[in-house]
Amino acid sequence: MPKKIGSLTLYSVDDLHELLGMSKMTIRAYLREGKLKGKKLGVQWYVTEEAIRNYFEEPEDEPKPKKRKFKYIVQGVNDLVSETDECFTVDEALESLESQAIISLFQVKIVDTDSDEIVEIIKGRDFVERHT
């Protein structure tokens, strides 16, 4: 049963469990993570009516996928062609490839700039066909 202190009504985890039908573990997790605002007095969490209202009125933040940024490393595929060109746009990589006499001697490493992970290695000619 909620506790009334003057005009303030405080709900415990048990109260919210009974009223909302949510598990006590989930309610405690929401409180720890800050999804539901509350205060801990001793070992017991308490939530105000206003905090409950705010929880249900606030739109849920949907995580937006982070836009990945890439760099394109144009490089020769054998010892005969030792040239390497680091490009930061597809257009730069295309320009670099198109300036080569024999595109088939080149490949493009597509690298995630945040993690430095090689996402793909593609033949120069295939890269040109994909992006033109």
Backbone torsions as a table, in degrees:
resi	resn	phi	psi	omega
1	MET	NA	130.0	-179.1
2	PRO	-58.0	149.9	177.6
3	LYS	-96.2	135.3	179.3
4	LYS	-109.6	125.8	175.8
5	ILE	-126.4	99.4	-174.0
6	GLY	61.9	-123.7	179.0
7	SER	-91.5	0.3	-177.0
8	LEU	-93.9	129.0	176.4
9	THR	-111.9	125.1	-179.5
10	LEU	-112.2	133.1	179.4
11	TYR	-110.4	132.2	176.2
12	SER	-86.7	172.9	176.5
13	VAL	-59.9	-40.6	178.4
14	ASP	-61.9	-42.3	178.7
15	ASP	-60.6	-46.8	-178.6
16	LEU	-65.7	-36.6	177.0
17	HIS	-59.0	-46.8	-179.4
18	GLU	-69.2	-42.7	-176.4
19	LEU	-72.0	-41.1	-172.6
20	LEU	-100.9	-16.4	-178.6
21	GLY	73.9	18.8	177.2
22	MET	-91.7	152.9	177.7
23	SER	-69.7	150.6	179.1
24	LYS	-63.4	-36.5	178.6
25	MET	-61.8	-42.6	-179.8
26	THR	-65.0	-43.1	179.8
27	ILE	-61.4	-45.2	178.6
28	ARG	-63.1	-39.3	178.2
29	ALA	-63.1	-43.6	178.2
30	TYR	-60.6	-38.2	178.7
31	LEU	-67.9	-45.5	179.2
32	ARG	-62.4	-39.8	-177.3
33	GLU	-80.4	-9.2	179.9
34	GLY	83.9	5.9	177.0
35	LYS	-66.3	-36.2	176.4
36	LEU	-118.8	125.9	-177.1
37	LYS	-82.5	133.6	178.5
38	GLY	-160.0	175.5	178.3
39	LYS	-128.5	144.1	178.2
40	LYS	-102.1	123.2	176.0
41	LEU	-114.3	109.2	-173.5
42	GLY	69.6	-119.1	179.5
43	VAL	-105.5	-0.3	-173.5
44	GLN	-107.9	132.6	174.8
45	TRP	-84.8	144.7	174.0
46	TYR	-133.6	142.9	-177.2
47	VAL	-129.5	136.8	178.1
48	THR	-85.5	162.7	175.7
49	GLU	-59.3	-39.7	-179.7
50	GLU	-61.0	-41.1	179.3
51	ALA	-65.0	-38.3	177.6
52	ILE	-65.4	-45.2	178.9
53	ARG	-60.1	-45.1	179.5
54	ASN	-61.8	-39.4	179.7
55	TYR	-59.8	-43.8	-176.8
56	PHE	-80.3	-21.5	-179.6
57	GLU	-88.6	-26.8	-178.8
58	GLU	-72.8	132.1	175.7
59	PRO	-68.0	141.4	179.0
60	GLU	-70.2	133.8	176.3
61	ASP	-77.0	114.4	175.4
62	GLU	-86.9	127.8	-179.7
63	PRO	-62.9	127.3	179.0
64	LYS	-88.8	131.4	178.8
65	PRO	-63.2	134.7	-179.9
66	LYS	-72.0	130.5	178.8
67	LYS	-73.1	124.8	-178.4
68	ARG	-81.3	143.9	176.2
69	LYS	-112.7	140.9	-176.6
70	PHE	-124.6	155.9	165.7
71	LYS	-120.5	155.1	-175.2
72	TYR	-121.1	117.9	-179.2
73	ILE	-104.0	110.0	178.6
74	VAL	-91.1	122.2	-178.0
75	GLN	-146.9	154.9	176.8
76	GLY	-66.6	150.1	-176.2
77	VAL	-93.5	-5.6	179.1
78	ASN	-145.3	-177.8	-176.5
79	ASP	-69.2	-20.6	-179.3
80	LEU	-70.5	-28.5	-179.1
81	VAL	-120.1	102.6	-175.8
82	SER	-98.7	4.6	-176.3
83	GLU	-70.7	138.7	175.9
84	THR	-135.7	135.0	-179.1
85	ASP	-132.1	123.2	178.9
86	GLU	-95.6	122.4	-176.6
87	CYS	-121.9	150.2	-177.6
88	PHE	-112.6	2.1	173.2
89	THR	-138.6	159.9	176.5
90	VAL	-62.0	-41.1	-179.4
91	ASP	-60.8	-40.7	177.4
92	GLU	-62.7	-42.1	-180.0
93	ALA	-65.5	-41.0	178.1
94	LEU	-62.6	-43.5	179.4
95	GLU	-61.4	-41.6	179.4
96	SER	-63.7	-44.7	179.6
97	LEU	-65.3	-42.6	-176.5
98	GLU	-69.5	-17.5	177.9
99	SER	-83.5	-6.3	-178.6
100	GLN	-86.0	146.2	-179.9
101	ALA	-69.1	-41.3	-177.9
102	ILE	-128.8	97.9	-176.3
103	ILE	-60.8	-31.6	-176.3
104	SER	-65.7	-11.0	177.0
105	LEU	-89.2	6.8	-176.4
106	PHE	-124.4	154.0	173.2
107	GLN	-132.1	164.8	178.5
108	VAL	-124.1	123.4	172.6
109	LYS	-93.5	123.9	176.5
110	ILE	-98.5	118.7	-171.6
111	VAL	-120.9	130.6	174.3
112	ASP	-69.7	121.8	-175.0
113	THR	-71.2	-25.0	-179.7
114	ASP	-75.9	-44.7	-175.0
115	SER	-100.8	-10.4	-174.9
116	ASP	62.9	20.0	179.0
117	GLU	-82.0	135.3	174.9
118	ILE	-77.7	115.5	-177.2
119	VAL	-83.6	-37.7	-177.0
120	GLU	-160.6	148.4	170.1
121	ILE	-121.3	123.4	-173.9
122	ILE	-130.7	145.2	177.2
123	LYS	-62.6	145.8	-178.6
124	GLY	-53.9	-47.2	-178.6
125	ARG	-62.1	-41.5	179.4
126	ASP	-64.9	-37.6	177.7
127	PHE	-62.4	-45.5	179.3
128	VAL	-61.6	-45.5	-178.9
129	GLU	-64.2	-38.1	-178.8
130	ARG	-65.1	-36.3	-170.1
131	HIS	-107.4	9.3	175.9
132	THR	-124.3	NA	NA
